[in-house]
Amino acid sequence: MRVVFAGTPAFARVALERLIAAGFEIPLVLTQPDRPAGRGMKLQASPVKQCALEHGIAVAQPRSLRLDGKYPEDATAAREAILSAKADAMVVAAYGLILPQWVLDAPVKGCLNIHASLLPRWRGAAPIHRAIEAGDVQTGVTVMQMDAGLDTGDMLLMERLAIGADDTTGSLHDRLATLGGRLIVEALELAACGGLAAEKQPVEGVTYAHKIEKAEATIDWTLPAEEIGRRVRAFNPAPGAATALAGEAIKVWAVHADGVGAAGVPGQVLSAGADGIRVATGDGVLVLTELQRAGGKRLPAADFLRGFPLVPGQVLDAAMKAAG
């Protein structure tokens, strides 16, 4: 089976690697244009592009696929490449561009999307973050037949995955990427023999995983400890939950709620020791166990306190500048 692949980040690279290993013929890969990254802000190829080049696969990086859009020359060139590929199917995983109808119609078997949620829950851009933030106990991967809507296509395969109490977006992302790679291989193998059945998404239970905004990562200490804890895990590794003290930004990477209550205004340091920094919240106490100063490394609380001592009574700042 000939497969065009469209994807950009590490999540998508895992799927591309599985397709290559399974022996699918991939004449073309679509991915986002190179972006500035790192301290030097040099142009960097996406993980998917790097994988494609390692395997000698042709790469296209259009800025848009809309023939009537801002970059019609990019779309025209991409259209020629896609049609020339004569693909049986297109696989899409975290690509980052909206596919117009001409793309959806190009492959014989259409476009199959790997989505990291149990649709119709968490349609949209940030399903892993939002599942953790909401306190979901399970998530999974849905392989769907793409249509013109936002993650509204018919479901082809689905598998569930438990969300652990300590899962971060980073740890859950890796497990879901592995699951997605396995499921898309299964889906294409079934499609090749006519054994892939489509099922309409339920009309009940639709939620949207809106894109993560940087401002959301600023810790609001008036929230309950459990809710703040979920946000810390949801925003790890990016954008990273943030607070501040005396104007200095502090990233908070690991926490746990303490069932022992204590008097204090939200954000007030109640105690600071090797086992963590206990902070009052709007409901309950949160123990910070891994932190990072601006320009520094992530450190366990004991090591962090050696270079940044905190004393009971100090109040962490929830100002927007903390997210900087």
Secondary structure as UniProt FT lines:
FT   STRAND          2..7
FT   HELIX           10..21
FT   TURN            22..23
FT   STRAND          25..30
FT   STRAND          35..37
FT   TURN            38..41
FT   STRAND          42..44
FT   HELIX           47..54
FT   TURN            55..56
FT   STRAND          58..60
FT   TURN            67..68
FT   HELIX           72..85
FT   STRAND          89..93
FT   HELIX           101..105
FT   TURN            108..109
FT   STRAND          111..115
FT   TURN            119..122
FT   STRAND          123..124
FT   HELIX           127..134
FT   STRAND          138..145
FT   STRAND          155..162
FT   TURN            165..166
FT   HELIX           169..192
FT   TURN            193..194
FT   STRAND          208..209
FT   HELIX           214..217
FT   TURN            221..222
FT   HELIX           225..234
FT   TURN            235..239
FT   STRAND          241..245
FT   TURN            246..247
FT   STRAND          248..258
FT   TURN            266..267
FT   STRAND          268..273
FT   TURN            274..275
FT   STRAND          276..280
FT   STRAND          285..293
FT   TURN            294..295
FT   STRAND          299..300
FT   HELIX           301..307
FT   TURN            312..313
FT   HELIX           320..323
//
